Amino acid sequence: MNNTSALWYFESVNLYQILCPHRVKTMADNHTFNTYKKDDYIYFTDEPATHIYMIVSGRVRIAHYQEDGKELITAILTTGEIFGELAMAGEEKRKDFAQAMEATTICPLSIEELADLMKENKELSFKILKLIGLRLMKLERKLELLVFKDARTRVVEFLKDAASWKGKSWFRNHDCNPAYA
């Protein structure tokens, strides 16, 4: 991943700063944050997809169960990141679940509220487009690694990408060292 792509990601990370209804005068009075304890579910598989969520504080894991019953974690997200965004693309029922990994505060935003905000704010619409584009680029990269690379190369590239996307401090805080890759 080049520096431009990394910068693009970090601009998107703070998207909740302009999305959170507490930051929009017309919505602030009718909006509440949701708090979760460790292991509480934010949403379940097959639940209606009516909201996107912004992490105010804490960490959330996104996962689903495979046919054999094994859990597959697809993302671990932290403060400033958003999830549940497939609801914007027309997902009617969740294909995954979201679970708090520690005490977590979430800012939910309904798809209707998001649509209203996007109508009024071109910058917001552009940032959401960038977010979706980034997620697509990451998915394409994962697919390319899976199809065309050996296991060692996939692990090394995963660590490099994670360091670029999450920042080197994330690795220090999680007992990882991408320098060995």
N, C-alpha and C positions, 0 to 999 in steps of 0.2 A: 504494500500500500504506500503510495507516495504522500508527501507532506500535505499536498492540497486536499487529498481525500481525508487525511487525519483531521485537518482543520475543519473541513466540512462536517465531520462527525461531531466535533466538539461544539460547533455552532448549534447543531440540532439538539444536543443534550439539554440545553437550557430552554428548550421550547416551552416547558411548563411555565416559565416566568411570564410569558405573554398569554398562555392558554388558561391558566387558573382563573376561575370566575371571581375569586377574591380580588383579583387585580383589575377587574372590569366593573366600573361603578354601577352599571345597570343590573349586574348579577350578584354583587357582593352580599347584599342583605339576605338573599334566599339560598345561600350556599353554605354547606358545612364540609369539613374535612372528615375522613373516616380514619379511625385508628385501629390497628390490629396488633395482637400479641404474636410472639413467635409461634409458628406453625398454624396460625389462623389462615383460612382460605379467603381470598378476595373474590374470586369467582371459580365456578366449577365447570368441568367439561359438560357440554350440552346445555348450558345455561344460555338464555337469550343474550345476544351481543348488542347491548344498548348503550354502552359507555366506553370511553377510553379513560385511562388512568394515568396520573402523574405522580411520581414518588416525591413527596416533600422531604421525607427523611426515612432512613432504613434501607432494607434490601428485600427484593422479591425474586422468587424463582418461578419461571414459566416452564411447565412440563406437561407431558401427556403419557398415557399408558399404552404400551405396545400390545399387540394381540396376545402375546405370551404372558401378559401381566406385568412385565418389567416397566419401571418408570424411566422415561427418557427426558432429561432436563435439556431444554433448548436455549434457555437464557437465564443469566443471573444479572439482575438490574439493580441500580442503586440511585441515590438522590439525584433528582433532576431528569431522570429518564422517564419515558412514557411507554405504556404497553396497552394491549387490547386494541391496537390501531386497525386490525383487520375489520373491525366493526365499521370503520370509515369506508371500506371497500365493498361493503355489502354482506359481510359474514353475518348470518342470522343466528347461528348457535356456535358457542365456543367449541373449538376443537382441542383446546388445551385447558389447563387450570393455572391459576396464579395463587401463590402461597407466600405469606410473610416469613422471612428467614430470621427476623428479629423484630423488636418493637418497631412498627412502621406506620407512618402517616401518609395517607393517600388523598389526592385531590381528584375526585371523579368528575367527568364532564360528559354529559349526554351528547349523542350524535346530533340532535337537534340544536343544542347550544353551540356545538362546534360549527355546524353549518351557518348559523347566524353570525358567529365571530368571523368566519372566513369570508362571508359576503361583505363585511365591513372593513376587512383588513387584508390588503394584497400581500404585505410582508409575511403575515401569518400563513396565508395560502402557499406562498413560495417555500417557506420553511417546512411545511407539512409535505410538500412535494419532494423536497430534499430528503426528508426523513424516510419517506417511502422508497425513494431512489437508492438511498444508502442501504436500506434493508435488502433491497433487491440485489445490489452489488455484493453484499456480504454472502447472500445465498448463492449467487452465481460462483463466487470464489470457493465456497465450501463444496459445491458440486464439482467444480473443476479439480480440486484437490482429491476428492473422493474417487473420481473416475480415472484421473491421469497420473496420480502420484502414489509412491509406495508408502507404507505405514510410517516409517521414520520421517520422511519428508512432510507428511501430513501433520505429525506432531510438532515438528520444528516450525512449520508455517503457521500452525494454530497459535503457538506461543508468540511468534513475531506479530501476528495480527492482533492477538489479545493485548499485547504490550502497546501496540499502536492505538487500538480502539479504547482501551481502558486506562492507558497511561502506566508508566513504569511504577508509580507509587502503589498502584493496585497490587502488583506482584509482591512488593515488599510487605504489604499488609496481609497478604495471603500465603506467605511462606513459599513463594515461587521465585525463580531467578531466570528471566528470559535470556540473560547473558550467556548461559550455558548452551543455549540453542545454537 
